[in-house]
């Protein structure tokens, strides 16, 4: 019995689409959701404290969060105030400053509208 070439293409297309769907579903399950914990400055490791002091020697720490699950576990997000401005600093577990971002008034307005800060805060239990 001879198959019509249209049927063959339809079957192959359906198989390819099925494979793509299965791959997408399983790959999305393997992505770990980011989870951070808030911590007091007194619990900050010395290497992280030194990195902060090198960048902002006279700065005041407002908030600290440590990523415990996600893409970069161990990374610290530190919110600072220095010279009347607020900054967000990302620091690796080894004490390397990854990014410094100044929080602008526009960003503060957007945060207020969203009702949350620049990262999701979850406290350790």
N, CA, C and O atoms as a printed pandas DataFrame, in Angstrom:
     atom_number atom_name residue_name chain_id  residue_number  x_coord  y_coord  z_coord
0              1         N          UNK        A               1    0.834   -1.166    0.000
1              2        CA          UNK        A               1    0.000    0.000    0.000
2              3         C          UNK        A               1    0.892    1.246    0.000
3              4         O          UNK        A               1    1.844    1.320    0.777
4              5         N          UNK        A               2    0.605    2.186   -0.829
5              6        CA          UNK        A               2    1.421    3.380   -0.995
6              7         C          UNK        A               2    0.798    4.539   -0.214
7              8         O          UNK        A               2   -0.395    4.814   -0.345
8              9         N          UNK        A               3    1.637    5.232    0.620
9             10        CA          UNK        A               3    1.154    6.381    1.384
10            11         C          UNK        A               3    1.223    7.633    0.538
11            12         O          UNK        A               3    2.156    7.818   -0.245
12            13         N          UNK        A               4    0.251    8.472    0.696
13            14        CA          UNK        A               4    0.243    9.766    0.021
14            15         C          UNK        A               4    1.316   10.635    0.674
15            16         O          UNK        A               4    1.422   10.643    1.901
16            17         N          UNK        A               5    2.115   11.367   -0.105
17            18        CA          UNK        A               5    3.209   12.170    0.445
18            19         C          UNK        A               5    2.691   13.267    1.384
19            20         O          UNK        A               5    3.419   13.677    2.288
20            21         N          UNK        A               6    1.487   13.741    1.205
21            22        CA          UNK        A               6    0.888   14.736    2.106
22            23         C          UNK        A               6    0.723   14.183    3.513
23            24         O          UNK        A               6    0.953   14.888    4.495
24            25         N          UNK        A               7    0.323   12.913    3.608
25            26        CA          UNK        A               7    0.173   12.265    4.911
26            27         C          UNK        A               7    1.524   12.114    5.598
27            28         O          UNK        A               7    1.641   12.311    6.808
28            29         N          UNK        A               8    2.520   11.771    4.834
29            30        CA          UNK        A               8    3.856   11.586    5.385
30            31         C          UNK        A               8    4.376   12.889    5.998
31            32         O          UNK        A               8    4.916   12.890    7.104
32            33         N          UNK        A               9    4.208   13.990    5.274
33            34        CA          UNK        A               9    4.641   15.293    5.791
34            35         C          UNK        A               9    3.848   15.679    7.044
35            36         O          UNK        A               9    4.417   16.239    7.981
36            37         N          UNK        A              10    2.573   15.393    7.073
37            38        CA          UNK        A              10    1.735   15.697    8.234
38            39         C          UNK        A              10    2.194   14.909    9.458
39            40         O          UNK        A              10    2.272   15.449   10.562
40            41         N          UNK        A              11    2.494   13.638    9.253
41            42        CA          UNK        A              11    2.962   12.789   10.360
42            43         C          UNK        A              11    4.318   13.277   10.866
43            44         O          UNK        A              11    4.535   13.360   12.074
44            45         N          UNK        A              12    5.223   13.597    9.955
45            46        CA          UNK        A              12    6.541   14.101   10.361
46            47         C          UNK        A              12    6.421   15.431   11.099
47            48         O          UNK        A              12    7.099   15.641   12.105
48            49         N          UNK        A              13    5.574   16.324   10.615
49            50        CA          UNK        A              13    5.371   17.615   11.267
50            51         C          UNK        A              13    4.799   17.427   12.670
51            52         O          UNK        A              13    5.234   18.089   13.613
52            53         N          UNK        A              14    3.836   16.534   12.809
53            54        CA          UNK        A              14    3.244   16.261   14.118
54            55         C          UNK        A              14    4.289   15.689   15.081
55            56         O          UNK        A              14    4.300   16.034   16.262
56            57         N          UNK        A              15    5.147   14.831   14.587
57            58        CA          UNK        A              15    6.199   14.248   15.432
58            59         C          UNK        A              15    7.185   15.313   15.891
59            60         O          UNK        A              15    7.596   15.319   17.051
60            61         N          UNK        A              16    7.566   16.208   14.994
61            62        CA          UNK        A              16    8.504   17.278   15.346
62            63         C          UNK        A              16    7.875   18.215   16.372
63            64         O          UNK        A              16    8.526   18.584   17.349
64            65         N          UNK        A              17    6.624   18.602   16.164
65            66        CA          UNK        A              17    5.936   19.489   17.112
66            67         C          UNK        A              17    5.785   18.832   18.488
67            68         O          UNK        A              17    5.942   19.487   19.518
68            69         N          UNK        A              18    5.480   17.538   18.492
69            70        CA          UNK        A              18    5.365   16.809   19.746
70            71         C          UNK        A              18    6.700   16.808   20.489
71            72         O          UNK        A              18    6.739   17.032   21.699
72            73         N          UNK        A              19    7.784   16.557   19.772
73            74        CA          UNK        A              19    9.130   16.546   20.370
74            75         C          UNK        A              19    9.460   17.915   20.962
75            76         O          UNK        A              19   10.006   17.993   22.062
76            77         N          UNK        A              20    9.133   19.001   20.244
77            78        CA          UNK        A              20    9.395   20.345   20.743
78            79         C          UNK        A              20    8.587   20.629   22.011
79            80         O          UNK        A              20    9.101   21.235   22.951
80            81         N          UNK        A              21    7.339   20.197   22.038
81            82        CA          UNK        A              21    6.485   20.410   23.204
82            83         C          UNK        A              21    7.022   19.655   24.417
83            84         O          UNK        A              21    7.091   20.219   25.509
84            85         N          UNK        A              22    7.397   18.409   24.244
85            86        CA          UNK        A              22    7.934   17.600   25.339
86            87         C          UNK        A              22    9.234   18.211   25.861
87            88         O          UNK        A              22    9.442   18.273   27.073
88            89         N          UNK        A              23   10.100   18.658   24.969
89            90        CA          UNK        A              23   11.360   19.278   25.368
90            91         C          UNK        A              23   11.112   20.551   26.159
91            92         O          UNK        A              23   11.771   20.784   27.172
92            93         N          UNK        A              24   10.168   21.382   25.712
93            94        CA          UNK        A              24    9.859   22.638   26.404
94            95         C          UNK        A              24    9.306   22.374   27.795
95            96         O          UNK        A              24    9.675   23.066   28.743
96            97         N          UNK        A              25    8.436   21.395   27.936
97            98        CA          UNK        A              25    7.835   21.099   29.242
98            99         C          UNK        A              25    8.888   20.610   30.225
99           100         O          UNK        A              25    8.922   21.074   31.365
100          101         N          UNK        A              26    9.742   19.692   29.815
101          102        CA          UNK        A              26   10.739   19.152   30.733
102          103         C          UNK        A              26   11.842   20.138   31.050
103          104         O          UNK        A              26   12.362   20.132   32.166
104          105         N          UNK        A              27   12.215   20.987   30.102
105          106        CA          UNK        A              27   13.265   21.968   30.384
106          107         C          UNK        A              27   12.758   23.051   31.323
107          108         O          UNK        A              27   13.534   23.563   32.130
108          109         N          UNK        A              28   11.484   23.416   31.247
109          110        CA          UNK        A              28   10.961   24.439   32.149
110          111         C          UNK        A              28   10.865   23.918   33.582
111          112         O          UNK        A              28   10.935   24.710   34.522
112          113         N          UNK        A              29   10.711   22.641   33.768
113          114        CA          UNK        A              29   10.662   22.071   35.114
114          115         C          UNK        A              29   12.027   22.061   35.786
115          116         O          UNK        A              29   12.118   22.073   37.013
116          117         N          UNK        A              30   13.089   22.038   34.987
117          118        CA          UNK        A              30   14.422   21.967   35.559
118          119         C          UNK        A              30   14.952   23.323   36.004
119          120         O          UNK        A              30   15.974   23.388   36.688
120          121         N          UNK        A              31   14.276   24.411   35.630
121          122        CA          UNK        A              31   14.705   25.744   36.034
122          123         C          UNK        A              31   14.344   25.960   37.497
123          124         O          UNK        A              31   13.184   25.828   37.886
124          125         N          UNK        A              32   15.345   26.293   38.302
125          126        CA          UNK        A              32   15.125   26.522   39.718
126          127         C          UNK        A              32   14.634   27.941   39.923
127          128         O          UNK        A              32   15.203   28.894   39.390
128          129         N          UNK        A              33   13.576   28.070   40.698
129          130        CA          UNK        A              33   13.044   29.387   40.987
130          131         C          UNK        A              33   13.952   30.094   41.988
131          132         O          UNK        A              33   14.454   29.486   42.933
132          133         N          UNK        A              34   14.147   31.378   41.762
133          134        CA          UNK        A              34   15.020   32.164   42.631
134          135         C          UNK        A              34   14.361   32.356   43.996
135          136         O          UNK        A              34   13.170   32.652   44.092
136          137         N          UNK        A              35   15.160   32.183   45.046
137          138        CA          UNK        A              35   14.676   32.419   46.407
138          139         C          UNK        A              35   15.786   33.121   47.175
139          140         O          UNK        A              35   16.938   32.689   47.165
140          141         N          UNK        A              36   15.418   34.208   47.839
141          142        CA          UNK        A              36   16.385   34.990   48.599
142          143         C          UNK        A              36   15.937   35.099   50.043
143          144         O          UNK        A              36   14.747   35.028   50.350
144          145         N          UNK        A              37   16.918   35.275   50.931
145          146        CA          UNK        A              37   16.621   35.497   52.339
146          147         C          UNK        A              37   17.228   36.831   52.760
147          148         O          UNK        A              37   18.303   37.221   52.305
148          149         N          UNK        A              38   16.516   37.511   53.633
149          150        CA          UNK        A              38   17.007   38.771   54.181
150          151         C          UNK        A              38   17.909   38.456   55.352
151          152         O          UNK        A              38   17.635   37.542   56.130
152          153         N          UNK        A              39   18.993   39.217   55.479
153          154        CA          UNK        A              39   19.910   38.981   56.587
154          155         C          UNK        A              39   20.371   40.305   57.180
155          156         O          UNK        A              39   20.438   41.313   56.476
156          157         N          UNK        A              40   20.684   40.304   58.458
157          158        CA          UNK        A              40   21.182   41.526   59.097
158          159         C          UNK        A              40   22.651   41.760   58.751
159          160         O          UNK        A              40   23.375   40.809   58.457
160          161         N          UNK        A              41   23.102   43.031   58.785
161          162        CA          UNK        A              41   24.503   43.329   58.495
162          163         C          UNK        A              41   25.482   42.587   59.397
163          164         O          UNK        A              41   26.609   42.312   58.984
164          165         N          UNK        A              42   25.075   42.259   60.615
165          166        CA          UNK        A              42   25.975   41.569   61.541
166          167         C          UNK        A              42   26.346   40.162   61.058
167          168         O          UNK        A              42   27.371   39.622   61.472
168          169         N          UNK        A              43   25.528   39.566   60.191
169          170        CA          UNK        A              43   25.802   38.218   59.686
170          171         C          UNK        A              43   26.530   38.219   58.342
171          172         O          UNK        A              43   26.760   37.161   57.756
172          173         N          UNK        A              44   26.886   39.393   57.861
173          174        CA          UNK        A              44   27.557   39.519   56.576
174          175         C          UNK        A              44   28.981   38.972   56.659
175          176         O          UNK        A              44   29.724   39.364   57.559
176          177         N          UNK        A              45   29.387   38.080   55.754
177          178        CA          UNK        A              45   30.763   37.568   55.771
178          179         C          UNK        A              45   31.772   38.709   55.562
179          180         O          UNK        A              45   31.461   39.709   54.915
180          181         N          UNK        A              46   32.948   38.551   56.102
181          182        CA          UNK        A              46   33.988   39.578   56.034
182          183         C          UNK        A              46   34.326   39.930   54.586
183          184         O          UNK        A              46   34.505   41.106   54.270
184          185         N          UNK        A              47   34.417   38.942   53.705
185          186        CA          UNK        A              47   34.782   39.194   52.320
186          187         C          UNK        A              47   33.733   40.075   51.629
187          188         O          UNK        A              47   34.084   40.910   50.795
188          189         N          UNK        A              48   32.471   39.898   51.964
189          190        CA          UNK        A              48   31.392   40.708   51.377
190          191         C          UNK        A              48   31.438   42.114   51.969
191          192         O          UNK        A              48   31.299   43.101   51.246
192          193         N          UNK        A              49   31.633   42.203   53.280
193          194        CA          UNK        A              49   31.728   43.512   53.946
194          195         C          UNK        A              49   32.902   44.315   53.366
195          196         O          UNK        A              49   32.766   45.515   53.126
196          197         N          UNK        A              50   34.047   43.670   53.140
197          198        CA          UNK        A              50   35.214   44.354   52.566
198          199         C          UNK        A              50   34.916   44.871   51.162
199          200         O          UNK        A              50   35.333   45.974   50.809
200          201         N          UNK        A              51   34.201   44.086   50.358
201          202        CA          UNK        A              51   33.851   44.514   49.002
202          203         C          UNK        A              51   32.956   45.750   49.046
203          204         O          UNK        A              51   33.123   46.670   48.246
204          205         N          UNK        A              52   32.016   45.770   49.972
205          206        CA          UNK        A              52   31.122   46.923   50.115
206          207         C          UNK        A              52   31.913   48.153   50.551
207          208         O          UNK        A              52   31.718   49.239   50.005
208          209         N          UNK        A              53   32.795   47.994   51.517
209          210        CA          UNK        A              53   33.569   49.126   52.034
210          211         C          UNK        A              53   34.535   49.689   50.994
211          212         O          UNK        A              53   34.851   50.878   51.030
212          213         N          UNK        A              54   35.007   48.852   50.067
213          214        CA          UNK        A              54   35.880   49.358   49.002
214          215         C          UNK        A              54   35.110   50.268   48.053
215          216         O          UNK        A              54   35.651   51.261   47.567
216          217         N          UNK        A              55   33.860   49.936   47.789
217          218        CA          UNK        A              55   33.060   50.715   46.856
218          219         C          UNK        A              55   32.436   51.941   47.533
219          220         O          UNK        A              55   32.446   53.038   46.975
220          221         N          UNK        A              56   31.899   51.747   48.728
221          222        CA          UNK        A              56   31.239   52.826   49.467
222          223         C          UNK        A              56   31.792   52.880   50.895
223          224         O          UNK        A              56   31.155   52.372   51.818
224          225         N          UNK        A              57   32.963   53.485   51.089
225          226        CA          UNK        A              57   33.580   53.499   52.420
226          227         C          UNK        A              57   32.728   54.201   53.485
227          228         O          UNK        A              57   32.775   53.832   54.659
228          229         N          UNK        A              58   31.962   55.198   53.082
229          230        CA          UNK        A              58   31.121   55.937   54.031
230          231         C          UNK        A              58   29.641   55.590   53.876
231          232         O          UNK        A              58   28.786   56.279   54.434
232          233         N          UNK        A              59   29.333   54.542   53.133
233          234        CA          UNK        A              59   27.945   54.192   52.852
234          235         C          UNK        A              59   27.250   53.526   54.023
235          236         O          UNK        A              59   27.887   52.996   54.933
236          237         N          UNK        A              60   25.927   53.568   53.975
237          238        CA          UNK        A              60   25.094   52.953   55.006
238          239         C          UNK        A              60   24.293   51.823   54.366
239          240         O          UNK        A              60   23.621   52.030   53.356
240          241         N          UNK        A              61   24.363   50.638   54.948
241          242        CA          UNK        A              61   23.619   49.488   54.431
242          243         C          UNK        A              61   22.153   49.638   54.819
243          244         O          UNK        A              61   21.823   49.858   55.984
244          245         N          UNK        A              62   21.285   49.517   53.824
245          246        CA          UNK        A              62   19.842   49.604   54.059
246          247         C          UNK        A              62   19.241   48.209   54.177
247          248         O          UNK        A              62   18.455   47.938   55.085
248          249         N          UNK        A              63   19.614   47.328   53.254
249          250        CA          UNK        A              63   19.064   45.968   53.247
250          251         C          UNK        A              63   20.054   45.015   52.584
251          252         O          UNK        A              63   20.815   45.404   51.697
252          253         N          UNK        A              64   20.028   43.759   53.032
253          254        CA          UNK        A              64   20.887   42.719   52.466
254          255         C          UNK        A              64   20.027   41.493   52.188
255          256         O          UNK        A              64   19.226   41.069   53.021
256          257         N          UNK        A              65   20.215   40.937   50.999
257          258        CA          UNK        A              65   19.554   39.690   50.661
258          259         C          UNK        A              65   20.582   38.737   50.064
259          260         O          UNK        A              65   21.454   39.136   49.292
260          261         N          UNK        A              66   20.455   37.476   50.440
261          262        CA          UNK        A              66   21.343   36.446   49.912
262          263         C          UNK        A              66   20.497   35.460   49.118
263          264         O          UNK        A              66   19.474   34.972   49.598
264          265         N          UNK        A              67   20.939   35.173   47.896
265          266        CA          UNK        A              67   20.233   34.203   47.072
266          267         C          UNK        A              67   20.590   32.806   47.560
267          268         O          UNK        A              67   21.764   32.439   47.605
268          269         N          UNK        A              68   19.574   32.031   47.923
269          270        CA          UNK        A              68   19.824   30.677   48.408
270          271         C          UNK        A              68   19.431   29.615   47.384
271          272         O          UNK        A              68   19.912   28.483   47.448
272          273         N          UNK        A              69   18.565   29.972   46.446
273          274        CA          UNK        A              69   18.190   29.068   45.362
274          275         C          UNK        A              69   18.019   29.893   44.103
275          276         O          UNK        A              69   17.542   31.027   44.154
276          277         N          UNK        A              70   18.406   29.328   42.982
277          278        CA          UNK        A              70   18.259   30.020   41.708
278          279         C          UNK        A              70   19.509   29.877   40.875
279          280         O          UNK        A              70   20.291   28.945   41.061
280          281         N          UNK        A              71   19.696   30.813   39.947
281          282        CA          UNK        A              71   20.839   30.765   39.043
282          283         C          UNK        A              71   22.160   31.009   39.751
283          284         O          UNK        A              71   23.172   30.396   39.412
284          285         N          UNK        A              72   22.156   31.905   40.738
285          286        CA          UNK        A              72   23.400   32.320   41.396
286          287         C          UNK        A              72   23.332   32.167   42.917
287          288         O          UNK        A              72   23.373   33.170   43.630
288          289         N          UNK        A              73   23.228   30.943   43.428
289          290        CA          UNK        A              73   23.161   30.796   44.886
290          291         C          UNK        A              73   24.436   31.324   45.537
291          292         O          UNK        A              73   25.545   31.096   45.053
292          293         N          UNK        A              74   24.246   32.033   46.646
293          294        CA          UNK        A              74   25.380   32.612   47.357
294          295         C          UNK        A              74   25.610   34.068   47.015
295          296         O          UNK        A              74   26.364   34.746   47.711
296          297         N          UNK        A              75   24.982   34.568   45.963
297          298        CA          UNK        A              75   25.152   35.966   45.560
298          299         C          UNK        A              75   24.396   36.872   46.534
299          300         O          UNK        A              75   23.300   36.546   46.991
300          301         N          UNK        A              76   25.007   38.012   46.835
301          302        CA          UNK        A              76   24.419   38.988   47.746
302          303         C          UNK        A              76   23.905   40.190   46.971
303          304         O          UNK        A              76   24.576   40.683   46.064
304          305         N          UNK        A              77   22.715   40.663   47.327
305          306        CA          UNK        A              77   22.149   41.905   46.820
306          307         C          UNK        A              77   22.107   42.859   48.002
307          308         O          UNK        A              77   21.421   42.603   48.991
308          309         N          UNK        A              78   22.848   43.968   47.896
309          310        CA          UNK        A              78   22.953   44.911   49.003
310          311         C          UNK        A              78   22.408   46.253   48.551
311          312         O          UNK        A              78   22.802   46.782   47.511
312          313         N          UNK        A              79   21.509   46.789   49.337
313          314        CA          UNK        A              79   20.963   48.111   49.088
314          315         C          UNK        A              79   21.705   49.072   50.002
315          316         O          UNK        A              79   21.773   48.867   51.214
316          317         N          UNK        A              80   22.269   50.139   49.398
317          318        CA          UNK        A              80   23.127   51.085   50.141
318          319         C          UNK        A              80   22.628   52.515   49.985
319          320         O          UNK        A              80   21.929   52.850   49.030
320          321         N          UNK        A              81   23.005   53.344   50.944
321          322        CA          UNK        A              81   22.792   54.781   50.845
322          323         C          UNK        A              81   24.148   55.441   51.031
323          324         O          UNK        A              81   24.854   55.165   52.001
324          325         N          UNK        A              82   24.515   56.323   50.089
325          326        CA          UNK        A              82   25.786   57.032   50.160
326          327         C          UNK        A              82   25.636   58.379   49.470
327          328         O          UNK        A              82   25.098   58.457   48.365
328          329         N          UNK        A              83   26.102   59.424   50.108
329          330        CA          UNK        A              83   26.031   60.786   49.563
330          331         C          UNK        A              83   24.620   61.164   49.123
331          332         O          UNK        A              83   24.446   61.820   48.096
332          333         N          UNK        A              84   23.624   60.759   49.882
333          334        CA          UNK        A              84   22.244   61.127   49.584
334          335         C          UNK        A              84   21.593   60.335   48.468
335          336         O          UNK        A              84   20.457   60.625   48.093
336          337         N          UNK        A              85   22.277   59.350   47.931
337          338        CA          UNK        A              85   21.726   58.518   46.856
338          339         C          UNK        A              85   21.653   57.075   47.329
339          340         O          UNK        A              85   22.370   56.660   48.239
340          341         N          UNK        A              86   20.765   56.320   46.684
341          342        CA          UNK        A              86   20.642   54.900   47.007
342          343         C          UNK        A              86   21.157   54.063   45.843
343          344         O          UNK        A              86   20.984   54.407   44.674
344          345         N          UNK        A              87   21.795   52.950   46.202
345          346        CA          UNK        A              87   22.414   52.068   45.211
346          347         C          UNK        A              87   22.045   50.624   45.498
347          348         O          UNK        A              87   21.758   50.247   46.634
348          349         N          UNK        A              88   22.061   49.831   44.446
349          350        CA          UNK        A              88   21.924   48.381   44.555
350          351         C          UNK        A              88   23.251   47.781   44.106
351          352         O          UNK        A              88   23.763   48.125   43.041
352          353         N          UNK        A              89   23.804   46.887   44.914
353          354        CA          UNK        A              89   25.076   46.254   44.585
354          355         C          UNK        A              89   24.871   44.747   44.568
355          356         O          UNK        A              89   24.274   44.184   45.485
356          357         N          UNK        A              90   25.367   44.099   43.523
357          358        CA          UNK        A              90   25.370   42.635   43.464
358          359         C          UNK        A              90   26.805   42.186   43.697
359          360         O          UNK        A              90   27.730   42.672   43.046
360          361         N          UNK        A              91   26.983   41.255   44.630
361          362        CA          UNK        A              91   28.318   40.787   45.002
362          363         C          UNK        A              91   28.339   39.264   44.979
363          364         O          UNK        A              91   27.433   38.612   45.498
364          365         N          UNK        A              92   29.387   38.702   44.369
365          366        CA          UNK        A              92   29.535   37.246   44.313
366          367         C          UNK        A              92   29.911   36.714   45.692
367          368         O          UNK        A              92   30.347   37.484   46.548
368          369         N          UNK        A              93   29.751   35.412   45.923
369          370        CA          UNK        A              93   30.144   34.830   47.211
370          371         C          UNK        A              93   31.630   35.015   47.517
371          372         O          UNK        A              93   32.038   34.970   48.678
372          373         N          UNK        A              94   32.442   35.224   46.471
373          374        CA          UNK        A              94   33.882   35.416   46.658
374          375         C          UNK        A              94   34.242   36.873   46.960
375          376         O          UNK        A              94   35.404   37.178   47.227
376          377         N          UNK        A              95   33.254   37.775   46.920
377          378        CA          UNK        A              95   33.508   39.179   47.217
378          379         C          UNK        A              95   33.751   40.048   46.003
379          380         O          UNK        A              95   34.213   41.180   46.142
380          381         N          UNK        A              96   33.456   39.553   44.825
381          382        CA          UNK        A              96   33.630   40.343   43.601
382          383         C          UNK        A              96   32.358   41.154   43.357
383          384         O          UNK        A              96   31.257   40.604   43.337
384          385         N          UNK        A              97   32.518   42.473   43.170
385          386        CA          UNK        A              97   31.378   43.330   42.864
386          387         C          UNK        A              97   30.992   43.089   41.411
387          388         O          UNK        A              97   31.785   43.324   40.499
388          389         N          UNK        A              98   29.775   42.622   41.208
389          390        CA          UNK        A              98   29.291   42.271   39.882
390          391         C          UNK        A              98   28.625   43.462   39.209
391          392         O          UNK        A              98   28.843   43.722   38.026
392          393         N          UNK        A              99   27.811   44.183   39.976
393          394        CA          UNK        A              99   27.074   45.294   39.398
394          395         C          UNK        A              99   26.742   46.312   40.484
395          396         O          UNK        A              99   26.443   45.957   41.624
396          397         N          UNK        A             100   26.804   47.586   40.101
397          398        CA          UNK        A             100   26.365   48.678   40.966
398          399         C          UNK        A             100   25.371   49.481   40.156
399          400         O          UNK        A             100   25.671   49.915   39.044
400          401         N          UNK        A             101   24.192   49.679   40.712
401          402        CA          UNK        A             101   23.157   50.415   40.012
402          403         C          UNK        A             101   22.589   51.479   40.939
403          404         O          UNK        A             101   22.195   51.181   42.066
404          405         N          UNK        A             102   22.547   52.712   40.467
405          406        CA          UNK        A             102   21.952   53.784   41.254
406          407         C          UNK        A             102   20.441   53.709   41.115
407          408         O          UNK        A             102   19.906   53.592   40.013
408          409         N          UNK        A             103   19.765   53.779   42.253
409          410        CA          UNK        A             103   18.308   53.778   42.242
410          411         C          UNK        A             103   17.859   55.214   41.988
411          412         O          UNK        A             103   18.170   56.121   42.759
412          413         N          UNK        A             104   17.138   55.401   40.914
413          414        CA          UNK        A             104   16.674   56.730   40.551
414          415         C          UNK        A             104   15.297   56.993   41.142
415          416         O          UNK        A             104   14.597   56.052   41.518
416          417         N          UNK        A             105   14.900   58.258   41.228
417          418        CA          UNK        A             105   13.544   58.546   41.715
418          419         C          UNK        A             105   12.472   57.840   40.885
419          420         O          UNK        A             105   11.459   57.414   41.439
420          421         N          UNK        A             106   12.670   57.707   39.577
421          422        CA          UNK        A             106   11.702   57.006   38.736
422          423         C          UNK        A             106   11.580   55.542   39.151
423          424         O          UNK        A             106   10.485   54.980   39.154
424          425         N          UNK        A             107   12.705   54.933   39.497
425          426        CA          UNK        A             107   12.680   53.536   39.945
426          427         C          UNK        A             107   11.930   53.418   41.267
427          428         O          UNK        A             107   11.209   52.444   41.486
428          429         N          UNK        A             108   12.095   54.400   42.147
429          430        CA          UNK        A             108   11.389   54.375   43.425
430          431         C          UNK        A             108    9.883   54.484   43.218
431          432         O          UNK        A             108    9.107   53.828   43.912
432          433         N          UNK        A             109    9.472   55.317   42.261
433          434        CA          UNK        A             109    8.046   55.462   41.964
434          435         C          UNK        A             109    7.490   54.149   41.428
435          436         O          UNK        A             109    6.402   53.728   41.820
436          437         N          UNK        A             110    8.229   53.504   40.537
437          438        CA          UNK        A             110    7.790   52.216   39.985
438          439         C          UNK        A             110    7.679   51.167   41.083
439          440         O          UNK        A             110    6.744   50.366   41.084
440          441         N          UNK        A             111    8.634   51.164   42.025
441          442        CA          UNK        A             111    8.579   50.214   43.137
442          443         C          UNK        A             111    7.348   50.448   43.983
443          444         O          UNK        A             111    6.683   49.498   44.397
444          445         N          UNK        A             112    7.039   51.711   44.242
445          446        CA          UNK        A             112    5.869   52.038   45.068
446          447         C          UNK        A             112    4.587   51.576   44.384
447          448         O          UNK        A             112    3.667   51.095   45.046
448          449         N          UNK        A             113    4.522   51.719   43.065
449          450        CA          UNK        A             113    3.345   51.265   42.326
450          451         C          UNK        A             113    3.210   49.754   42.376
451          452         O          UNK        A             113    2.101   49.224   42.433
452          453         N          UNK        A             114    4.339   49.064   42.354
453          454        CA          UNK        A             114    4.311   47.601   42.390
454          455         C          UNK        A             114    4.100   47.096   43.806
455          456         O          UNK        A             114    3.683   45.955   44.003
456          457         N          UNK        A             115    4.380   47.929   44.785
457          458        CA          UNK        A             115    4.207   47.524   46.166
458          459         C          UNK        A             115    5.283   46.594   46.676
459          460         O          UNK        A             115    5.066   45.881   47.656
460          461         N          UNK        A             116    6.460   46.583   46.023
461          462        CA          UNK        A             116    7.539   45.725   46.490
462          463         C          UNK        A             116    8.876   46.369   46.155
463          464         O          UNK        A             116    8.952   47.314   45.369
464          465         N          UNK        A             117    9.922   45.839   46.765
465          466        CA          UNK        A             117   11.265   46.342   46.503
466          467         C          UNK        A             117   11.824   45.693   45.256
467          468         O          UNK        A             117   11.116   44.967   44.559
468          469         N          UNK        A             118   13.085   45.947   44.973
469          470        CA          UNK        A             118   13.700   45.505   43.725
470          471         C          UNK        A             118   13.958   44.018   43.664
471          472         O          UNK        A             118   14.267   43.497   42.592
472          473         N          UNK        A             119   13.842   43.318   44.779
473          474        CA          UNK        A             119   13.921   41.858   44.765
474          475         C          UNK        A             119   12.858   41.313   45.703
475          476         O          UNK        A             119   12.353   42.035   46.563
476          477         N          UNK        A             120   12.527   40.081   45.545
477          478        CA          UNK        A             120   11.537   39.438   46.397
478          479         C          UNK        A             120   12.175   39.115   47.721
479          480         O          UNK        A             120   13.234   38.489   47.769
480          481         N          UNK        A             121   11.540   39.536   48.801
481          482        CA          UNK        A             121   12.107   39.318   50.128
482          483         C          UNK        A             121   11.422   38.138   50.791
483          484         O          UNK        A             121   10.196   38.088   50.894
484          485         N          UNK        A             122   12.218   37.204   51.231
485          486        CA          UNK        A             122   11.715   36.083   52.019
486          487         C          UNK        A             122   12.656   35.919   53.189
487          488         O          UNK        A             122   13.874   35.928   53.008
488          489         N          UNK        A             123   12.131   35.772   54.363
489          490        CA          UNK        A             123   12.988   35.632   55.531
490          491         C          UNK        A             123   13.325   34.168   55.771
491          492         O          UNK        A             123   12.551   33.273   55.432
492          493         N          UNK        A             124   14.479   33.942   56.354
493          494        CA          UNK        A             124   14.898   32.568   56.670
494          495         C          UNK        A             124   14.054   32.049   57.820
495          496         O          UNK        A             124   13.635   32.807   58.695
496          497         N          UNK        A             125   13.814   30.766   57.804
497          498        CA          UNK        A             125   13.009   30.158   58.880
498          499         C          UNK        A             125   13.836   29.178   59.648
499          500         O          UNK        A             125   13.343   28.561   60.592
